[in-house]
Amino acid sequence: MKRRMCRINKNLILAIALHSALLLPALSMGQRKAQSTCSVKIHVVEEDTHEITPVMVCIKNVRESQARIPPLGDTAGAPTEIGVFLKGVDYKNDKNWVGPLRMTNGLGNNENRSGLYGVQPSIPYWKEPVMYQTSGDFTIELPAGKWHIALEHGNEYVPVSEEFTIAKKETQLSKTFVLKRWINLPNRGWYSGDVHIHHPTNKQQFKEYMLDFGKAEDLHVLNMLEMGDHLGTEFKVDGFGEKFRSYKKNVCLVSGQEDPRTENGHIIGLNIEHLVRDTSVYNYYDLVFKGLHLQPGAIVGYAHFSWNGFHKGFAWHLATGEIDFVELLQFLRLNTVDYYDVLNLGFKITAAAGSDFPWASTIGDVRTLVYTGKDFSVDNWFKNLKAGHTFVTNGPALFMEVDGKLPGTEITKSAGSRAFITVKAISNSGIGKINRVAIYNNDGLVSEKVNQLKSDSLEITLSHPVDKSQWIAAVVNCENGAVAHTTPVYLSVDGRPTWDVNKAPAIISRQVESIRKLEETEKAKPTIDQGLIKRLENALDFYNNLLKEINGQREKKSNVSGSDDEKIILVSTQDINEENVVK
């Protein structure tokens, strides 16, 4: 009996002890938290507007590598992956709401960030491992110690990197951080946009999330692309056209499409009134181009050009004459090699930049600056994007004028005249120290200036002799890899195209080879798509006729100059002879 009672008493004591262990530590942890952490109130203010603003943030203890997350100061876990954005971010209108944790450094796996960044920072001037969106007016609980805070607000504001100390037993602390503009591009008539963003907008909370995200990154035009493939579409938008645009102050969401998407290329349709999509003829890209261009104000672009270039279907699609812009800059990559080939074939294609968020770490990590003048509107932004009044950047600003005209402009000149070129690059040491500014045309490097004095601005002025039709573009490179590039200005002499008669034949040969490979692949299939074969043959005919025109101009030039150099090149390069281009 005593033994039994003893067992009961022991069990009772153990139960009570266990109950106490479950309850008391929770209370004491709460008490210890109140005693050992400090409530740090963070205010982030734009210096020029004096307003609190949403901002991208990373807070770390100086002895730790992992970030802390408001409001409880929890240690950051794994970066957010693509699935969260496919479903839509659960945004709350709360000062202490924090956006998804985004990986900004280290090798990504294409779920947490694109592997195309390599191990480089997603934004050249952002060295932190992660970033997250905040209201700019939030509280975070942190223990005593030395802390580091980094703030990013787009590339027109100097990023903040500061330390602060929390003393032992300190329970309340207020910190205000002022974001200083190093340049005000809207005051100069230039407005930023991202031509390639994915996130659903078919719920109000999704729109609120993206509008605040746009403000946090100081981005004006957010092109929200519904993304398709053969099976369906994802990142659903709530509708297309002007009535479905969403505004909040100077930020606007505009619906578009990334569709079709096949191994032959990804196509972007901006500022559209309805989706152009027919899975029964999904591979007939020209039908999509025409369907998009039938919509007033719509613009057609080629995605991922910065790292894909003349990949598979681009040569075919380019031959339709329906491509308005290419994504020249994306994932830190600027593809001038293929862009200059496009220009040397005589095409006039706008330079644009799109992040491809959420594969990008953040929206606007690359951005398209469009000149609208003081009369900014979303419609004007798209109108001038199509006109080519742009430069792309992930840091510095770059302004170019030829005879006082903006990028994208075609200027009529006479042989023997001169063009007055002005190029000015501006940056800030917090964004990227300028290394060089350069001007290029069909022939290659026209002029270059190295920043030997380590100035925040660098300018080239040049009286350029004009002896033929040509394109002229500018680029700036910074020491940290930040870059900007303009759309060209086009000089037309005697009504001739801006192609390069010497370089174009070899470029055409490469395009023909690319198209023939597509044709061979299709013809090897059990069921051949004759509609696709016809389109590829049309593209080959285009390049054949283009080569005839260029060869004709080469021969005229050779006859006028009395030189056989042009003829020698034509005859010696067997695979660019017109009779070998299309059999």
C-alpha positions as CSV (number, residue, x, y, z in Angstrom):
1,M,0.0,0.0,0.0
2,K,2.7,2.4,0.9
3,R,4.6,1.5,-2.2
4,R,1.5,2.2,-4.3
5,M,0.9,5.5,-2.5
6,C,4.5,6.3,-3.0
7,R,4.2,5.6,-6.7
8,I,1.1,7.8,-6.9
9,N,2.8,10.6,-5.0
10,K,5.9,10.4,-7.2
11,N,3.7,10.4,-10.3
12,L,1.8,13.4,-9.0
13,I,5.0,15.2,-8.2
14,L,6.4,14.5,-11.7
15,A,3.1,15.7,-13.3
16,I,3.2,18.9,-11.3
17,A,6.9,19.4,-12.1
18,L,6.2,18.8,-15.8
19,H,3.3,21.2,-15.7
20,S,5.4,23.8,-14.0
21,A,8.2,23.2,-16.5
22,L,5.8,23.9,-19.3
23,L,4.3,27.1,-17.8
24,L,7.0,28.8,-15.8
25,P,9.7,29.0,-18.4
26,A,7.2,30.7,-20.8
27,L,6.5,33.3,-18.2
28,S,10.1,33.7,-17.3
29,M,11.1,33.9,-21.0
30,G,8.6,36.6,-21.5
31,Q,10.0,38.4,-18.4
32,R,13.6,37.9,-19.6
33,K,12.6,39.2,-23.1
34,A,11.2,42.3,-21.6
35,Q,14.3,42.8,-19.5
36,S,17.0,41.8,-22.0
37,T,15.7,43.3,-25.3
38,C,15.2,46.8,-26.5
39,S,12.3,48.0,-28.6
40,V,14.0,49.9,-31.4
41,K,11.8,52.3,-33.3
42,I,13.0,52.8,-36.9
43,H,11.9,55.8,-39.0
44,V,13.1,56.1,-42.6
45,V,12.6,59.5,-44.2
46,E,13.2,60.8,-47.7
47,E,15.3,64.0,-47.4
48,D,13.6,65.6,-50.4
49,T,10.0,65.0,-49.4
50,H,10.4,64.8,-45.6
51,E,8.1,61.8,-45.7
52,I,8.4,58.4,-44.1
53,T,8.8,55.9,-47.0
54,P,8.7,52.1,-47.6
55,V,12.3,50.9,-47.9
56,M,14.3,47.7,-48.3
57,V,16.2,46.7,-45.2
58,C,18.7,44.3,-43.6
59,I,19.6,44.5,-39.9
60,K,22.4,42.3,-38.4
61,N,24.4,42.1,-35.3
62,V,27.9,43.1,-36.2
63,R,29.1,39.7,-34.9
64,E,26.5,37.7,-36.8
65,S,26.1,36.9,-40.5
66,Q,22.3,36.3,-40.3
67,A,19.8,39.1,-40.5
68,R,17.2,39.8,-37.9
69,I,13.5,40.3,-38.8
70,P,11.1,42.8,-37.4
71,P,9.1,43.0,-35.2
72,L,10.4,40.3,-32.8
73,G,14.0,40.3,-34.0
74,D,13.9,36.7,-35.0
75,T,16.9,35.3,-36.8
76,A,16.2,35.1,-40.5
77,G,15.6,31.7,-41.9
78,A,15.9,30.5,-45.5
79,P,15.2,33.0,-48.2
80,T,11.7,33.0,-49.8
81,E,11.3,30.8,-52.8
82,I,9.3,31.1,-56.0
83,G,6.2,29.2,-54.8
84,V,5.3,32.0,-52.4
85,F,5.1,34.5,-55.2
86,L,3.1,32.2,-57.5
87,K,0.4,32.1,-54.8
88,G,0.7,35.7,-54.0
89,V,2.3,37.5,-50.9
90,D,0.0,37.8,-47.9
91,Y,0.3,41.6,-47.5
92,K,-1.0,43.4,-44.4
93,N,-1.5,47.1,-44.0
94,D,0.5,47.1,-40.8
95,K,3.6,49.2,-39.9
96,N,5.4,46.2,-38.6
97,W,4.5,44.0,-41.6
98,V,7.7,42.7,-43.3
99,G,7.9,41.4,-46.9
100,P,9.5,38.2,-48.0
101,L,13.1,37.6,-47.2
102,R,15.1,37.9,-50.5
103,M,18.5,36.4,-51.2
104,T,20.8,39.1,-52.6
105,N,24.3,37.4,-52.4
106,G,25.7,33.9,-52.9
107,L,24.9,31.3,-55.5
108,G,21.2,30.9,-56.1
109,N,19.4,27.7,-57.1
110,N,16.7,29.5,-59.3
111,E,14.2,29.1,-56.5
112,N,15.7,31.6,-54.0
113,R,17.3,33.8,-56.7
114,S,18.5,33.2,-60.3
115,G,21.7,31.3,-60.7
116,L,22.6,33.8,-63.5
117,Y,23.8,36.2,-60.9
118,G,26.6,33.8,-60.1
119,V,28.0,34.7,-56.7
120,Q,27.8,38.4,-57.3
121,P,25.5,40.8,-55.5
122,S,22.1,41.2,-57.2
123,I,22.5,44.9,-56.9
124,P,26.2,46.0,-57.4
125,Y,26.0,48.5,-54.5
126,W,24.2,46.1,-52.0
127,K,26.6,43.9,-50.1
128,E,24.2,42.4,-47.6
129,P,23.2,38.7,-47.8
130,V,19.4,39.4,-47.9
131,M,16.9,42.3,-47.9
132,Y,13.3,42.6,-47.0
133,Q,10.6,45.1,-47.6
134,T,9.4,47.3,-44.7
135,S,7.0,50.3,-44.2
136,G,9.9,52.5,-43.1
137,D,8.2,53.0,-39.8
138,F,8.5,49.9,-37.7
139,T,9.7,48.4,-34.4
140,I,12.2,45.6,-33.9
141,E,13.2,43.9,-30.6
142,L,16.9,43.5,-30.3
143,P,19.2,42.6,-27.4
144,A,22.1,44.8,-26.2
145,G,25.1,45.0,-28.5
146,K,26.3,46.7,-31.7
147,W,24.0,46.5,-34.7
148,H,24.3,47.3,-38.4
149,I,21.4,48.5,-40.6
150,A,21.5,48.7,-44.4
151,L,18.8,50.5,-46.3
152,E,18.1,50.5,-50.1
153,H,15.6,52.8,-51.9
154,G,16.3,52.4,-55.6
155,N,19.4,53.8,-57.3
156,E,18.5,57.5,-57.1
157,Y,19.1,57.5,-53.4
158,V,22.4,56.9,-51.6
159,P,22.1,53.5,-49.8
160,V,22.5,53.7,-46.0
161,S,25.0,51.6,-44.1
162,E,25.2,52.5,-40.4
163,E,25.9,51.0,-37.0
164,F,24.1,51.7,-33.7
165,T,24.6,50.5,-30.2
166,I,22.0,49.3,-27.7
167,A,23.3,49.6,-24.1
168,K,22.7,47.0,-21.5
169,K,19.3,47.5,-19.7
170,E,18.2,49.9,-22.5
171,T,14.5,49.2,-23.2
172,Q,13.5,51.9,-25.7
173,L,15.5,53.4,-28.6
174,S,14.4,55.6,-31.5
175,K,16.5,55.8,-34.7
176,T,15.7,58.0,-37.7
177,F,17.6,57.5,-41.0
178,V,17.5,60.0,-43.8
179,L,17.6,58.9,-47.4
180,K,19.5,61.4,-49.5
181,R,19.0,61.7,-53.3
182,W,22.1,61.9,-55.3
183,I,20.1,62.5,-58.4
184,N,16.5,63.4,-59.2
185,L,15.8,61.8,-62.6
186,P,12.1,62.8,-62.7
187,N,13.1,66.5,-62.4
188,R,15.2,65.9,-65.5
189,G,12.2,64.3,-67.3
190,W,13.3,60.6,-66.8
191,Y,11.1,58.1,-65.2
192,S,12.0,54.6,-64.1
193,G,10.2,51.3,-64.9
194,D,10.7,47.6,-64.8
195,V,9.4,45.8,-68.0
196,H,9.4,42.3,-66.5
197,I,7.7,41.6,-63.1
198,H,5.7,38.5,-62.1
199,H,3.2,38.5,-59.2
200,P,-0.6,38.0,-59.3
201,T,-2.7,41.2,-59.1
202,N,-6.1,39.5,-58.9
203,K,-6.6,40.4,-55.2
204,Q,-6.5,43.8,-53.7
205,Q,-3.9,42.8,-51.1
206,F,-1.6,41.7,-54.0
207,K,-1.9,45.1,-55.6
208,E,-1.2,46.8,-52.3
209,Y,1.9,44.7,-51.8
210,M,3.2,45.6,-55.3
211,L,2.4,49.3,-55.0
212,D,4.3,49.5,-51.7
213,F,7.1,47.4,-53.2
214,G,7.3,49.9,-56.0
215,K,7.6,52.7,-53.6
216,A,10.2,50.9,-51.5
217,E,12.3,50.6,-54.7
218,D,11.4,54.1,-56.0
219,L,10.1,52.6,-59.2
220,H,7.4,54.3,-61.2
221,V,6.0,51.9,-63.8
222,L,5.7,48.2,-62.8
223,N,4.8,45.9,-65.7
224,M,3.0,42.9,-64.2
225,L,3.3,40.1,-66.7
226,E,0.9,37.1,-66.7
227,M,3.2,34.3,-67.6
228,G,2.1,31.5,-70.0
229,D,3.2,28.3,-71.6
230,H,1.5,25.5,-73.6
231,L,-0.6,24.4,-70.6
232,G,-1.8,27.6,-69.1
233,T,-0.9,30.9,-67.4
234,E,0.4,31.8,-64.0
235,F,0.8,35.0,-62.0
236,K,-2.7,36.0,-62.9
237,V,-3.6,39.6,-63.3
238,D,-7.0,41.0,-62.6
239,G,-7.5,42.4,-66.1
240,F,-5.9,44.3,-69.0
241,G,-6.1,47.8,-70.2
242,E,-6.3,51.2,-68.7
243,K,-9.2,50.5,-66.4
244,F,-7.2,47.8,-64.7
245,R,-4.2,50.0,-63.9
246,S,-3.5,50.5,-60.2
247,Y,-2.0,53.7,-58.8
248,K,-0.6,54.8,-55.5
249,K,1.0,58.3,-55.6
250,N,3.7,58.0,-58.3
251,V,3.7,54.2,-58.7
252,C,1.6,52.4,-61.3
253,L,0.9,48.7,-62.0
254,V,0.2,47.9,-65.6
255,S,-0.8,44.5,-66.9
256,G,1.1,42.7,-69.7
257,Q,2.0,39.2,-70.8
258,E,5.1,37.0,-71.1
259,D,3.7,34.6,-73.6
260,P,4.5,32.6,-75.7
261,R,7.3,31.0,-73.8
262,T,9.1,28.1,-75.5
263,E,12.6,27.0,-76.1
264,N,12.5,29.3,-79.2
265,G,12.1,32.4,-77.0
266,H,10.0,34.3,-74.5
267,I,7.9,37.3,-75.8
268,I,6.7,40.3,-73.7
269,G,3.6,42.3,-74.5
270,L,3.4,45.6,-72.7
271,N,0.5,48.0,-72.3
272,I,-2.0,45.6,-73.8
273,E,-5.8,45.5,-73.7
274,H,-6.2,41.8,-73.8
275,L,-4.0,38.6,-73.7
276,V,-3.0,37.3,-77.1
277,R,-2.8,33.6,-76.8
278,D,-4.0,30.6,-78.9
279,T,-2.5,27.2,-77.9
280,S,-3.7,25.7,-81.3
281,V,-1.0,27.8,-83.0
282,Y,1.2,28.5,-80.0
283,N,4.5,28.3,-81.9
284,Y,3.4,30.8,-84.5
285,Y,5.0,33.8,-82.9
286,D,4.2,36.2,-85.7
287,L,0.5,35.8,-85.0
288,V,1.1,36.9,-81.4
289,F,3.2,39.9,-82.6
290,K,0.5,41.0,-85.0
291,G,-2.2,40.5,-82.3
292,L,-0.3,42.6,-79.9
293,H,0.5,45.4,-82.3
294,L,-3.2,45.6,-83.3
295,Q,-3.8,46.9,-79.8
296,P,-3.3,50.7,-79.6
297,G,-0.1,51.6,-77.6
298,A,1.0,47.9,-77.2
299,I,4.7,47.2,-77.3
300,V,6.4,43.9,-78.2
301,G,9.7,42.9,-76.5
302,Y,12.1,40.0,-76.4
303,A,12.8,38.7,-72.9
304,H,16.2,37.5,-71.6
305,F,18.2,38.9,-74.5
306,S,20.9,40.0,-72.0
307,W,21.9,36.4,-71.5
308,N,20.2,34.5,-74.3
309,G,20.9,36.8,-77.2
310,F,20.6,35.2,-80.6
311,H,19.3,32.0,-79.0
312,K,17.3,29.6,-81.2
313,G,14.3,31.5,-82.4
314,F,15.5,35.1,-82.1
315,A,16.9,35.3,-85.7
316,W,13.5,34.1,-87.0
317,H,11.5,36.5,-84.8
318,L,13.8,39.4,-85.6
319,A,13.1,38.9,-89.3
320,T,9.4,39.6,-88.8
321,G,10.2,43.3,-88.0
322,E,7.8,43.2,-85.1
323,I,10.3,43.4,-82.1
324,D,10.2,46.8,-80.5
325,F,12.7,46.2,-77.6
326,V,15.0,43.7,-76.2
327,E,16.0,43.2,-72.5
328,L,19.5,44.4,-72.9
329,L,20.3,44.3,-69.2
330,Q,19.2,41.6,-66.8
331,F,20.8,39.7,-63.9
332,L,23.9,41.9,-64.1
333,R,24.4,41.0,-67.7
334,L,24.7,43.6,-70.5
335,N,24.7,42.0,-74.0
336,T,26.2,44.5,-76.3
337,V,27.7,41.9,-78.6
338,D,24.4,40.6,-79.9
339,Y,22.8,44.1,-79.6
340,Y,25.4,45.6,-81.8
341,D,24.9,42.8,-84.3
342,V,21.1,43.6,-84.4
343,L,21.9,47.3,-85.0
344,N,24.5,46.4,-87.7
345,L,21.7,44.7,-89.6
346,G,19.9,48.0,-89.8
347,F,17.2,47.3,-87.1
348,K,16.1,50.0,-84.8
349,I,15.5,48.3,-81.4
350,T,15.0,50.0,-78.1
351,A,17.2,49.1,-75.1
352,A,15.1,48.0,-72.1
353,A,15.8,46.3,-68.8
354,G,13.6,43.9,-66.8
355,S,14.3,42.2,-63.5
356,D,12.3,39.0,-64.1
357,F,11.2,39.1,-60.4
358,P,10.8,36.8,-58.5
359,W,13.7,35.1,-60.1
360,A,15.4,38.4,-59.5
361,S,16.1,39.4,-55.9
362,T,14.0,42.5,-56.1
363,I,12.0,44.6,-58.6
364,G,14.0,47.3,-60.3
365,D,17.4,45.7,-59.7
366,V,17.8,46.7,-63.3
367,R,15.5,49.4,-64.7
368,T,14.5,51.2,-67.8
369,L,14.7,55.0,-67.7
370,V,12.3,56.6,-70.2
371,Y,12.3,60.3,-71.1
372,T,8.8,61.8,-71.0
373,G,9.7,65.4,-70.1
374,K,7.8,67.1,-67.4
375,D,4.5,65.8,-68.7
376,F,4.7,62.4,-67.2
377,S,1.9,59.9,-67.7
378,V,1.9,56.2,-68.0
379,D,0.8,56.5,-71.7
380,N,3.6,58.9,-72.4
381,W,6.0,56.5,-70.7
382,F,5.0,53.7,-73.1
383,K,5.0,56.0,-76.1
384,N,8.5,57.1,-75.4
385,L,9.7,53.6,-74.6
386,K,8.6,52.5,-78.0
387,A,10.3,55.6,-79.5
388,G,13.6,54.5,-77.9
389,H,14.1,57.5,-75.6
390,T,15.7,55.3,-73.0
391,F,18.7,54.1,-71.2
392,V,19.1,51.0,-69.0
393,T,20.9,50.9,-65.7
394,N,21.6,49.1,-62.4
395,G,23.2,52.1,-60.9
396,P,24.6,55.2,-62.7
397,A,22.7,57.7,-64.9
398,L,23.7,58.2,-68.5
399,F,22.6,61.0,-70.8
400,M,23.4,61.1,-74.5
401,E,22.3,63.6,-77.2
402,V,23.3,63.8,-80.8
403,D,22.7,67.2,-82.4
404,G,20.5,67.9,-79.4
405,K,18.3,64.8,-80.0
406,L,17.5,62.0,-77.6
407,P,18.3,58.3,-78.0
408,G,15.9,56.6,-80.4
409,T,15.8,59.6,-82.7
410,E,16.6,59.2,-86.4
411,I,18.5,62.3,-87.8
412,T,18.9,63.0,-91.5
413,K,22.5,64.0,-92.3
414,S,24.5,64.6,-95.5
415,A,27.8,62.9,-96.3
416,G,30.8,65.1,-95.1
417,S,28.8,66.8,-92.3
418,R,29.5,66.5,-88.6
419,A,27.3,65.4,-85.7
420,F,27.8,67.0,-82.3
421,I,27.7,64.3,-79.6
422,T,27.4,64.9,-75.8
423,V,27.5,62.1,-73.3
424,K,27.4,62.6,-69.6
425,A,27.5,59.9,-66.9
426,I,26.7,60.6,-63.3
427,S,27.0,58.4,-60.3
428,N,27.7,58.4,-56.6
429,S,30.4,56.6,-54.6
430,G,27.6,54.7,-52.8
431,I,26.1,53.5,-56.1
432,G,29.3,52.9,-58.0
433,K,32.5,54.9,-58.8
434,I,32.6,55.6,-62.5
435,N,35.4,53.8,-64.3
436,R,34.9,54.8,-67.9
437,V,32.4,56.3,-70.4
438,A,32.5,55.3,-74.1
439,I,30.7,56.0,-77.4
440,Y,30.2,53.2,-80.0
441,N,29.0,53.1,-83.5
442,N,28.9,50.5,-86.4
443,D,32.7,50.7,-86.6
444,G,33.3,50.0,-82.9
445,L,34.7,52.4,-80.3
446,V,34.4,56.0,-81.3
447,S,35.6,57.7,-78.1
448,E,36.4,56.7,-74.6
449,K,37.2,58.6,-71.4
450,V,38.6,57.1,-68.3
451,N,37.8,58.6,-64.9
452,Q,41.3,59.3,-63.7
453,L,40.2,62.0,-61.2
454,K,37.6,59.6,-59.6
455,S,34.9,62.2,-60.2
456,D,31.1,61.6,-59.7
457,S,30.5,62.7,-63.3
458,L,32.3,62.2,-66.6
459,E,31.5,63.8,-69.9
460,I,32.5,63.4,-73.5
461,T,31.8,66.1,-76.1
462,L,32.6,65.3,-79.7
463,S,32.3,66.7,-83.2
464,H,31.9,63.5,-85.1
465,P,32.5,63.3,-88.9
466,V,29.6,61.6,-90.7
467,D,30.5,59.8,-93.9
468,K,27.8,57.1,-93.9
469,S,24.5,56.1,-92.2
470,Q,25.2,54.7,-88.7
471,W,24.0,54.2,-85.2
472,I,25.6,55.9,-82.1
473,A,25.2,54.7,-78.5
474,A,26.9,55.3,-75.2
475,V,27.8,53.2,-72.2
476,V,29.2,53.8,-68.7
477,N,31.0,51.2,-66.5
478,C,31.6,51.5,-62.8
479,E,34.3,49.9,-60.7
480,N,31.7,47.6,-58.9
481,G,30.2,46.3,-62.1
482,A,27.3,48.8,-62.2
483,V,26.5,49.8,-65.8
484,A,24.2,51.9,-68.0
485,H,23.7,51.9,-71.7
486,T,21.6,54.0,-74.1
487,T,19.4,53.2,-77.0
488,P,21.2,54.5,-80.1
489,V,20.6,57.6,-82.1
490,Y,20.4,56.8,-85.8
491,L,22.1,59.0,-88.5
492,S,20.7,58.5,-92.0
493,V,22.9,59.7,-94.9
494,D,21.3,59.9,-98.4
495,G,18.4,57.8,-97.2
496,R,20.5,54.7,-96.7
497,P,19.9,52.2,-93.8
498,T,22.1,52.2,-90.7
499,W,23.4,48.7,-91.3
500,D,27.1,47.9,-91.6
501,V,27.9,46.7,-95.1
502,N,31.1,45.1,-93.9
503,K,29.9,43.3,-90.8
504,A,26.3,42.5,-91.8
505,P,27.1,39.5,-94.2
506,A,28.8,37.5,-91.5
507,I,26.0,38.4,-89.0
508,I,23.5,37.2,-91.6
509,S,25.4,34.0,-92.1
510,R,25.0,33.2,-88.3
511,Q,21.3,34.0,-88.4
512,V,20.8,31.7,-91.4
513,E,22.6,28.9,-89.6
514,S,20.4,29.4,-86.5
515,I,17.2,29.2,-88.6
516,R,18.4,26.2,-90.5
517,K,19.0,24.3,-87.3
518,L,15.4,25.0,-86.2
519,E,14.2,23.8,-89.6
520,E,16.3,20.6,-89.4
521,T,15.0,19.9,-85.9
522,E,11.4,20.3,-87.0
523,K,11.8,18.2,-90.1
524,A,13.3,15.4,-88.0
525,K,10.0,15.1,-86.0
526,P,7.5,12.3,-86.7
527,T,4.9,15.0,-87.4
528,I,6.2,18.1,-89.2
529,D,4.6,21.4,-88.5
530,Q,4.4,22.8,-92.0
531,G,3.2,26.2,-90.7
532,L,6.4,26.5,-88.7
533,I,8.5,25.4,-91.7
534,K,6.8,28.1,-93.9
535,R,7.6,30.7,-91.3
536,L,11.3,29.7,-91.1
537,E,11.5,29.8,-94.9
538,N,10.0,33.3,-94.8
539,A,12.8,34.3,-92.4
540,L,15.4,32.8,-94.7
541,D,14.0,34.7,-97.6
542,F,14.2,37.9,-95.5
543,Y,17.8,37.4,-94.8
544,N,18.5,36.4,-98.4
545,N,16.9,39.7,-99.6
546,L,18.7,41.7,-97.0
547,L,22.0,40.3,-98.1
548,K,21.2,41.2,-101.7
549,E,20.6,44.8,-100.7
550,I,23.7,45.0,-98.6
551,N,25.9,43.3,-101.4
552,G,24.5,45.8,-103.8
553,Q,25.5,48.7,-101.6
554,R,28.9,47.1,-101.1
555,E,29.5,46.8,-104.8
556,K,28.4,50.4,-105.5
557,K,30.7,51.6,-102.8
558,S,33.6,49.6,-104.2
559,N,32.9,50.9,-107.7
560,V,32.8,54.5,-106.5
561,S,36.0,54.2,-104.5
562,G,37.8,52.2,-107.2
563,S,38.9,49.6,-104.6
564,D,38.5,45.8,-104.8
565,D,38.6,45.3,-101.0
566,E,34.8,45.0,-100.7
567,K,34.7,42.5,-103.6
568,I,37.5,40.4,-102.1
569,I,35.7,40.0,-98.8
570,L,32.5,39.0,-100.5
571,V,34.0,36.4,-102.7
572,S,36.4,35.0,-100.0
573,T,33.6,34.5,-97.4
574,Q,31.9,31.5,-99.1
575,D,29.1,31.0,-96.6
576,I,27.9,34.6,-96.9
577,N,27.6,34.6,-100.7
578,E,23.9,35.1,-101.5
579,E,23.6,31.9,-103.6
580,N,24.6,29.9,-100.5
581,V,22.3,31.5,-98.1
582,V,19.1,29.8,-99.1
583,K,18.9,26.7,-101.2
